[in-house]
Amino acid sequence: MSKVIETDLKTFIKFWLVPVGIGLVVLFLISAKTGLIVVGASVFLALALKPLVRKVNNLFAKLSGNTGKKHQTLSAVLAYFIVVLIIGGVIAIVGPVVVNETSKFVQNFPQTFENTFGGWDGINDIGKTFGIQDLHSEINNAVTNLSNNLLGMLGNNLVTSVGNVADFMMKVVLVLVLTLLMLLEGPALLDSLWASLGSPEEDKKPVAVAKRVLAKMANVVSTYVSRQVIVAVVDGCASGLIVFFISLFTEVQPSLAIPMGMITMLFYLIPMFGQFIGGTLVTVLLLFSSPIAAIIFAAIYITYAQIENNVIAPKIQGNALKLPAVIILIAIVIGMYMFGLIGAIVAIPIAGCIRVLIDEYPNIKAARG
């Protein structure tokens, strides 16, 4: 027995508008993915700079004897340019050192090869122990094939690579400009938003809850980044001192201590894996100058890393985000596969923000009811 379901036009339209609306939102997010990443990175950096802006503003207040927001704009601009100049200085110091050490290794490779393996005769002797009669020829053929393949790939992708670099630089400029604008105009925009929604005193409980939740989320980001930077600086100083100590009795130049420390400091900002990447890169660069120095550095740095991870970092970072290690790892993996390196860096504070939403959910639900 068939039944006829009757419905009015309004219900029918609502039924179809919901999936269509969801589809349009998903399509918008996919289409605007790059722009949203740029804006999100700018917001993240602006929140990360808040503690430094606050410290600079407090310093101006003490020097001038005035408190309040009088120097907020100047403090934001000064803090912004301090960070930009520091990052630019680190890149300017580290970049030439990496290039110089690599080129030095290439220039000295024949002599190093002769001293280590006894030249091609020594290589052939080693090959014969594994049943390879002419290891020299095998290596030459492999290197030739690899070079031809690389040249072909470079020739085919040269135009694309130039376009990618230009696109990347444009995104970097956009992020820098938006970060500065958010530092300058973000607080005023938020104040205008809360004023338009109404004040908590006017029985606007949802506004009060939203304001508290956003403040907690902003505090999670700024707290995590500031403490991560402190530990990164400590790690960089330690690795720099290790390199300087090694330079006293090896062929490593003492001038490499600061650049090597900066390398580990920069890579430490990548959660969980950055310390390993930075230590490995420094070890490889030291290997170009002195294999003994590289081995000594690796041994000392691994020992120090254990102390840092179990004593120094927990002491400085504490349990600010209150997240289990498995949740942190899951967040990093998801962020890395979705947005690459940027996703890995922002994954932990985003997970902390989600934790804030979960903790505040009863209050949000009560405010909506």
ROPARO-853403 format. One record per residue (C-alpha): residue number from 1; residue in one letter; x, y, z. Coordinates in steps of 0.5 Angstrom, whole numbers, always signed. Layout:
N
+-----+---+-------+-------+-------+
:   k : r :    px :    py :    pz :
+-----+---+-------+-------+-------+
: NUM : A :     X :     Y :     Z :
...
+-----+---+-------+-------+-------+
END
This chain:
369
+-----+---+-------+-------+-------+
:   k : r :    px :    py :    pz :
+-----+---+-------+-------+-------+
:   1 : M :    +0 :    +0 :    +0 :
:   2 : S :    +3 :    +7 :    -2 :
:   3 : K :    +3 :   +13 :    +2 :
:   4 : V :    +4 :   +20 :    -1 :
:   5 : I :    +8 :   +25 :    +3 :
:   6 : E :    +6 :   +32 :    +3 :
:   7 : T :   +10 :   +38 :    +4 :
:   8 : D :   +10 :   +45 :    +3 :
:   9 : L :   +15 :   +49 :    -1 :
:  10 : K :   +18 :   +52 :    +5 :
:  11 : T :   +20 :   +46 :    +8 :
:  12 : F :   +22 :   +43 :    +1 :
:  13 : I :   +27 :   +49 :    +0 :
:  14 : K :   +30 :   +48 :    +7 :
:  15 : F :   +31 :   +41 :    +6 :
:  16 : W :   +35 :   +43 :    -1 :
:  17 : L :   +39 :   +49 :    +2 :
:  18 : V :   +42 :   +45 :    +7 :
:  19 : P :   +46 :   +41 :    +3 :
:  20 : V :   +47 :   +46 :    -2 :
:  21 : G :   +50 :   +51 :    +3 :
:  22 : I :   +55 :   +46 :    +6 :
:  23 : G :   +57 :   +44 :    -1 :
:  24 : L :   +58 :   +51 :    -3 :
:  25 : V :   +62 :   +52 :    +4 :
:  26 : V :   +67 :   +46 :    +2 :
:  27 : L :   +68 :   +49 :    -5 :
:  28 : F :   +70 :   +56 :    -2 :
:  29 : L :   +75 :   +53 :    +3 :
:  30 : I :   +78 :   +49 :    -3 :
:  31 : S :   +78 :   +54 :    -8 :
:  32 : A :   +81 :   +59 :    -2 :
:  33 : K :   +86 :   +54 :    +1 :
:  34 : T :   +92 :   +58 :    -1 :
:  35 : G :   +89 :   +65 :    +1 :
:  36 : L :   +86 :   +62 :    +8 :
:  37 : I :   +93 :   +59 :    +9 :
:  38 : V :   +96 :   +66 :    +8 :
:  39 : V :   +91 :   +69 :   +13 :
:  40 : G :   +92 :   +64 :   +18 :
:  41 : A :   +99 :   +64 :   +18 :
:  42 : S :   +99 :   +72 :   +19 :
:  43 : V :   +94 :   +71 :   +25 :
:  44 : F :   +98 :   +66 :   +28 :
:  45 : L :  +105 :   +70 :   +28 :
:  46 : A :  +101 :   +76 :   +30 :
:  47 : L :   +99 :   +72 :   +36 :
:  48 : A :  +106 :   +70 :   +37 :
:  49 : L :  +108 :   +77 :   +37 :
:  50 : K :  +104 :   +79 :   +43 :
:  51 : P :  +108 :   +77 :   +49 :
:  52 : L :  +114 :   +81 :   +46 :
:  53 : V :  +109 :   +87 :   +44 :
:  54 : R :  +107 :   +87 :   +51 :
:  55 : K :  +114 :   +87 :   +54 :
:  56 : V :  +116 :   +93 :   +49 :
:  57 : N :  +110 :   +97 :   +51 :
:  58 : N :  +111 :   +96 :   +59 :
:  59 : L :  +118 :   +98 :   +57 :
:  60 : F :  +116 :  +105 :   +54 :
:  61 : A :  +111 :  +106 :   +60 :
:  62 : K :  +116 :  +105 :   +65 :
:  63 : L :  +121 :  +110 :   +61 :
:  64 : S :  +115 :  +115 :   +60 :
:  65 : G :  +112 :  +114 :   +66 :
:  66 : N :  +105 :  +113 :   +63 :
:  67 : T :  +101 :  +107 :   +63 :
:  68 : G :   +96 :  +105 :   +58 :
:  69 : K :   +95 :  +104 :   +51 :
:  70 : K :   +99 :  +110 :   +49 :
:  71 : H :  +105 :  +107 :   +46 :
:  72 : Q :  +101 :  +101 :   +43 :
:  73 : T :  +102 :  +102 :   +36 :
:  74 : L :  +110 :  +104 :   +37 :
:  75 : S :  +111 :   +98 :   +41 :
:  76 : A :  +108 :   +93 :   +36 :
:  77 : V :  +112 :   +96 :   +30 :
:  78 : L :  +118 :   +96 :   +34 :
:  79 : A :  +117 :   +89 :   +36 :
:  80 : Y :  +115 :   +87 :   +29 :
:  81 : F :  +122 :   +90 :   +26 :
:  82 : I :  +126 :   +87 :   +32 :
:  83 : V :  +123 :   +80 :   +30 :
:  84 : V :  +124 :   +81 :   +22 :
:  85 : L :  +131 :   +84 :   +23 :
:  86 : I :  +133 :   +78 :   +27 :
:  87 : I :  +130 :   +73 :   +22 :
:  88 : G :  +134 :   +76 :   +17 :
:  89 : G :  +140 :   +77 :   +20 :
:  90 : V :  +140 :   +69 :   +22 :
:  91 : I :  +139 :   +67 :   +15 :
:  92 : A :  +144 :   +72 :   +12 :
:  93 : I :  +149 :   +69 :   +17 :
:  94 : V :  +147 :   +62 :   +16 :
:  95 : G :  +146 :   +62 :    +9 :
:  96 : P :  +153 :   +63 :    +7 :
:  97 : V :  +156 :   +59 :   +12 :
:  98 : V :  +152 :   +53 :    +9 :
:  99 : V :  +154 :   +55 :    +2 :
: 100 : N :  +162 :   +56 :    +4 :
: 101 : E :  +162 :   +49 :    +7 :
: 102 : T :  +159 :   +45 :    +2 :
: 103 : S :  +164 :   +48 :    -3 :
: 104 : K :  +170 :   +47 :    +1 :
: 105 : F :  +168 :   +40 :    +1 :
: 106 : V :  +167 :   +39 :    -6 :
: 107 : Q :  +174 :   +43 :    -7 :
: 108 : N :  +178 :   +38 :    -2 :
: 109 : F :  +174 :   +32 :    -4 :
: 110 : P :  +179 :   +29 :    -8 :
: 111 : Q :  +185 :   +30 :    -3 :
: 112 : T :  +180 :   +27 :    +3 :
: 113 : F :  +178 :   +21 :    -2 :
: 114 : E :  +185 :   +20 :    -3 :
: 115 : N :  +187 :   +20 :    +5 :
: 116 : T :  +180 :   +16 :    +7 :
: 117 : F :  +180 :   +10 :    +1 :
: 118 : G :  +187 :   +10 :    -2 :
: 119 : G :  +184 :   +13 :    -8 :
: 120 : W :  +181 :    +9 :   -14 :
: 121 : D :  +186 :    +3 :   -13 :
: 122 : G :  +184 :    +3 :    -5 :
: 123 : I :  +176 :    +3 :    -8 :
: 124 : N :  +177 :    -3 :   -13 :
: 125 : D :  +181 :    -7 :    -7 :
: 126 : I :  +175 :    -6 :    -3 :
: 127 : G :  +170 :    -7 :    -8 :
: 128 : K :  +174 :   -14 :   -10 :
: 129 : T :  +172 :   -16 :    -2 :
: 130 : F :  +165 :   -16 :    -5 :
: 131 : G :  +166 :   -19 :   -11 :
: 132 : I :  +166 :   -13 :   -15 :
: 133 : Q :  +172 :   -13 :   -20 :
: 134 : D :  +172 :    -6 :   -22 :
: 135 : L :  +168 :    -1 :   -17 :
: 136 : H :  +171 :    +5 :   -20 :
: 137 : S :  +168 :    +4 :   -27 :
: 138 : E :  +161 :    +2 :   -23 :
: 139 : I :  +161 :    +9 :   -19 :
: 140 : N :  +163 :   +13 :   -25 :
: 141 : N :  +157 :   +10 :   -29 :
: 142 : A :  +152 :   +11 :   -23 :
: 143 : V :  +155 :   +18 :   -22 :
: 144 : T :  +154 :   +20 :   -30 :
: 145 : N :  +147 :   +17 :   -30 :
: 146 : L :  +145 :   +21 :   -24 :
: 147 : S :  +148 :   +27 :   -27 :
: 148 : N :  +144 :   +26 :   -34 :
: 149 : N :  +138 :   +25 :   -30 :
: 150 : L :  +139 :   +31 :   -26 :
: 151 : L :  +140 :   +36 :   -32 :
: 152 : G :  +134 :   +33 :   -35 :
: 153 : M :  +130 :   +34 :   -29 :
: 154 : L :  +133 :   +41 :   -28 :
: 155 : G :  +132 :   +43 :   -36 :
: 156 : N :  +125 :   +41 :   -36 :
: 157 : N :  +123 :   +44 :   -29 :
: 158 : L :  +127 :   +51 :   -29 :
: 159 : V :  +121 :   +55 :   -31 :
: 160 : T :  +116 :   +52 :   -26 :
: 161 : S :  +122 :   +53 :   -21 :
: 162 : V :  +122 :   +60 :   -22 :
: 163 : G :  +115 :   +61 :   -22 :
: 164 : N :  +114 :   +57 :   -16 :
: 165 : V :  +120 :   +61 :   -12 :
: 166 : A :  +116 :   +68 :   -15 :
: 167 : D :  +110 :   +65 :   -12 :
: 168 : F :  +113 :   +63 :    -5 :
: 169 : M :  +116 :   +70 :    -5 :
: 170 : M :  +110 :   +73 :    -6 :
: 171 : K :  +106 :   +69 :    +0 :
: 172 : V :  +112 :   +71 :    +4 :
: 173 : V :  +111 :   +79 :    +3 :
: 174 : L :  +103 :   +78 :    +4 :
: 175 : V :  +104 :   +74 :   +11 :
: 176 : L :  +109 :   +80 :   +13 :
: 177 : V :  +105 :   +85 :   +11 :
: 178 : L :   +98 :   +82 :   +14 :
: 179 : T :  +102 :   +81 :   +20 :
: 180 : L :  +104 :   +88 :   +21 :
: 181 : L :   +97 :   +90 :   +20 :
: 182 : M :   +94 :   +85 :   +25 :
: 183 : L :   +98 :   +87 :   +30 :
: 184 : L :   +97 :   +95 :   +29 :
: 185 : E :   +89 :   +94 :   +27 :
: 186 : G :   +87 :   +87 :   +30 :
: 187 : P :   +86 :   +90 :   +37 :
: 188 : A :   +81 :   +95 :   +35 :
: 189 : L :   +78 :   +91 :   +30 :
: 190 : L :   +76 :   +86 :   +36 :
: 191 : D :   +74 :   +92 :   +40 :
: 192 : S :   +69 :   +94 :   +35 :
: 193 : L :   +66 :   +87 :   +34 :
: 194 : W :   +65 :   +86 :   +41 :
: 195 : A :   +62 :   +93 :   +42 :
: 196 : S :   +57 :   +91 :   +36 :
: 197 : L :   +55 :   +85 :   +39 :
: 198 : G :   +54 :   +88 :   +46 :
: 199 : S :   +57 :   +88 :   +52 :
: 200 : P :   +57 :   +82 :   +57 :
: 201 : E :   +53 :   +87 :   +62 :
: 202 : E :   +47 :   +88 :   +58 :
: 203 : D :   +45 :   +80 :   +59 :
: 204 : K :   +49 :   +78 :   +53 :
: 205 : K :   +52 :   +72 :   +56 :
: 206 : P :   +54 :   +69 :   +49 :
: 207 : V :   +59 :   +75 :   +48 :
: 208 : A :   +62 :   +74 :   +55 :
: 209 : V :   +63 :   +67 :   +53 :
: 210 : A :   +66 :   +68 :   +46 :
: 211 : K :   +71 :   +73 :   +49 :
: 212 : R :   +73 :   +69 :   +54 :
: 213 : V :   +74 :   +63 :   +49 :
: 214 : L :   +78 :   +67 :   +44 :
: 215 : A :   +82 :   +70 :   +50 :
: 216 : K :   +84 :   +63 :   +52 :
: 217 : M :   +86 :   +61 :   +45 :
: 218 : A :   +90 :   +67 :   +44 :
: 219 : N :   +94 :   +66 :   +50 :
: 220 : V :   +95 :   +58 :   +48 :
: 221 : V :   +98 :   +61 :   +42 :
: 222 : S :  +103 :   +66 :   +45 :
: 223 : T :  +105 :   +62 :   +51 :
: 224 : Y :  +107 :   +56 :   +47 :
: 225 : V :  +111 :   +60 :   +41 :
: 226 : S :  +114 :   +64 :   +47 :
: 227 : R :  +116 :   +58 :   +51 :
: 228 : Q :  +118 :   +54 :   +44 :
: 229 : V :  +123 :   +60 :   +42 :
: 230 : I :  +126 :   +60 :   +49 :
: 231 : V :  +128 :   +53 :   +49 :
: 232 : A :  +130 :   +54 :   +42 :
: 233 : V :  +135 :   +59 :   +44 :
: 234 : V :  +138 :   +55 :   +49 :
: 235 : D :  +139 :   +49 :   +44 :
: 236 : G :  +142 :   +54 :   +39 :
: 237 : C :  +147 :   +57 :   +45 :
: 238 : A :  +149 :   +50 :   +47 :
: 239 : S :  +150 :   +47 :   +40 :
: 240 : G :  +154 :   +53 :   +39 :
: 241 : L :  +158 :   +52 :   +45 :
: 242 : I :  +159 :   +45 :   +43 :
: 243 : V :  +162 :   +47 :   +36 :
: 244 : F :  +167 :   +52 :   +39 :
: 245 : F :  +169 :   +47 :   +44 :
: 246 : I :  +171 :   +42 :   +39 :
: 247 : S :  +174 :   +47 :   +35 :
: 248 : L :  +179 :   +48 :   +40 :
: 249 : F :  +183 :   +41 :   +38 :
: 250 : T :  +180 :   +40 :   +31 :
: 251 : E :  +180 :   +43 :   +24 :
: 252 : V :  +174 :   +46 :   +25 :
: 253 : Q :  +174 :   +54 :   +25 :
: 254 : P :  +171 :   +57 :   +31 :
: 255 : S :  +167 :   +62 :   +27 :
: 256 : L :  +163 :   +56 :   +25 :
: 257 : A :  +160 :   +56 :   +33 :
: 258 : I :  +155 :   +62 :   +32 :
: 259 : P :  +152 :   +60 :   +25 :
: 260 : M :  +152 :   +52 :   +27 :
: 261 : G :  +148 :   +54 :   +33 :
: 262 : M :  +143 :   +59 :   +29 :
: 263 : I :  +142 :   +53 :   +25 :
: 264 : T :  +140 :   +48 :   +31 :
: 265 : M :  +136 :   +54 :   +34 :
: 266 : L :  +132 :   +55 :   +27 :
: 267 : F :  +130 :   +48 :   +26 :
: 268 : Y :  +128 :   +47 :   +34 :
: 269 : L :  +122 :   +51 :   +32 :
: 270 : I :  +119 :   +45 :   +28 :
: 271 : P :  +116 :   +41 :   +34 :
: 272 : M :  +119 :   +34 :   +35 :
: 273 : F :  +123 :   +33 :   +29 :
: 274 : G :  +126 :   +39 :   +29 :
: 275 : Q :  +132 :   +38 :   +34 :
: 276 : F :  +134 :   +32 :   +30 :
: 277 : I :  +134 :   +35 :   +23 :
: 278 : G :  +138 :   +41 :   +26 :
: 279 : G :  +143 :   +36 :   +29 :
: 280 : T :  +144 :   +32 :   +23 :
: 281 : L :  +145 :   +38 :   +19 :
: 282 : V :  +150 :   +41 :   +23 :
: 283 : T :  +154 :   +34 :   +24 :
: 284 : V :  +154 :   +33 :   +16 :
: 285 : L :  +157 :   +41 :   +15 :
: 286 : L :  +162 :   +39 :   +21 :
: 287 : L :  +163 :   +32 :   +17 :
: 288 : F :  +166 :   +37 :   +11 :
: 289 : S :  +171 :   +40 :   +15 :
: 290 : S :  +173 :   +34 :   +20 :
: 291 : P :  +170 :   +27 :   +21 :
: 292 : I :  +173 :   +27 :   +28 :
: 293 : A :  +169 :   +33 :   +29 :
: 294 : A :  +163 :   +31 :   +27 :
: 295 : I :  +163 :   +25 :   +31 :
: 296 : I :  +165 :   +28 :   +37 :
: 297 : F :  +159 :   +33 :   +36 :
: 298 : A :  +154 :   +28 :   +35 :
: 299 : A :  +156 :   +24 :   +41 :
: 300 : I :  +156 :   +31 :   +45 :
: 301 : Y :  +149 :   +33 :   +42 :
: 302 : I :  +145 :   +27 :   +43 :
: 303 : T :  +147 :   +27 :   +50 :
: 304 : Y :  +145 :   +34 :   +51 :
: 305 : A :  +139 :   +33 :   +47 :
: 306 : Q :  +137 :   +28 :   +53 :
: 307 : I :  +138 :   +33 :   +58 :
: 308 : E :  +134 :   +38 :   +54 :
: 309 : N :  +128 :   +34 :   +53 :
: 310 : N :  +127 :   +31 :   +60 :
: 311 : V :  +130 :   +37 :   +64 :
: 312 : I :  +131 :   +44 :   +61 :
: 313 : A :  +125 :   +44 :   +56 :
: 314 : P :  +119 :   +41 :   +61 :
: 315 : K :  +122 :   +46 :   +66 :
: 316 : I :  +121 :   +52 :   +61 :
: 317 : Q :  +115 :   +50 :   +57 :
: 318 : G :  +112 :   +46 :   +63 :
: 319 : N :  +105 :   +43 :   +62 :
: 320 : A :  +102 :   +49 :   +59 :
: 321 : L :   +98 :   +46 :   +53 :
: 322 : K :   +96 :   +40 :   +58 :
: 323 : L :   +96 :   +35 :   +52 :
: 324 : P :   +98 :   +28 :   +52 :
: 325 : A :  +104 :   +26 :   +48 :
: 326 : V :  +100 :   +22 :   +43 :
: 327 : I :   +95 :   +28 :   +42 :
: 328 : I :  +101 :   +32 :   +40 :
: 329 : L :  +104 :   +27 :   +35 :
: 330 : I :   +97 :   +26 :   +32 :
: 331 : A :   +96 :   +33 :   +31 :
: 332 : I :  +103 :   +34 :   +28 :
: 333 : V :  +102 :   +28 :   +23 :
: 334 : I :   +96 :   +31 :   +21 :
: 335 : G :   +98 :   +38 :   +20 :
: 336 : M :  +104 :   +36 :   +16 :
: 337 : Y :  +101 :   +32 :   +11 :
: 338 : M :   +95 :   +37 :   +10 :
: 339 : F :  +100 :   +44 :   +10 :
: 340 : G :  +107 :   +41 :   +10 :
: 341 : L :  +112 :   +45 :   +14 :
: 342 : I :  +107 :   +50 :   +16 :
: 343 : G :  +102 :   +45 :   +19 :
: 344 : A :  +107 :   +42 :   +23 :
: 345 : I :  +109 :   +48 :   +26 :
: 346 : V :  +102 :   +51 :   +28 :
: 347 : A :   +99 :   +44 :   +29 :
: 348 : I :  +101 :   +44 :   +37 :
: 349 : P :   +98 :   +51 :   +38 :
: 350 : I :   +92 :   +49 :   +34 :
: 351 : A :   +91 :   +42 :   +38 :
: 352 : G :   +91 :   +47 :   +44 :
: 353 : C :   +86 :   +51 :   +42 :
: 354 : I :   +81 :   +45 :   +40 :
: 355 : R :   +83 :   +43 :   +48 :
: 356 : V :   +80 :   +50 :   +50 :
: 357 : L :   +74 :   +49 :   +46 :
: 358 : I :   +73 :   +42 :   +49 :
: 359 : D :   +74 :   +45 :   +56 :
: 360 : E :   +69 :   +51 :   +55 :
: 361 : Y :   +64 :   +47 :   +51 :
: 362 : P :   +59 :   +46 :   +57 :
: 363 : N :   +59 :   +54 :   +58 :
: 364 : I :   +58 :   +55 :   +50 :
: 365 : K :   +52 :   +50 :   +51 :
: 366 : A :   +49 :   +54 :   +57 :
: 367 : A :   +50 :   +61 :   +53 :
: 368 : R :   +47 :   +58 :   +47 :
: 369 : G :   +41 :   +56 :   +51 :
+-----+---+-------+-------+-------+
END
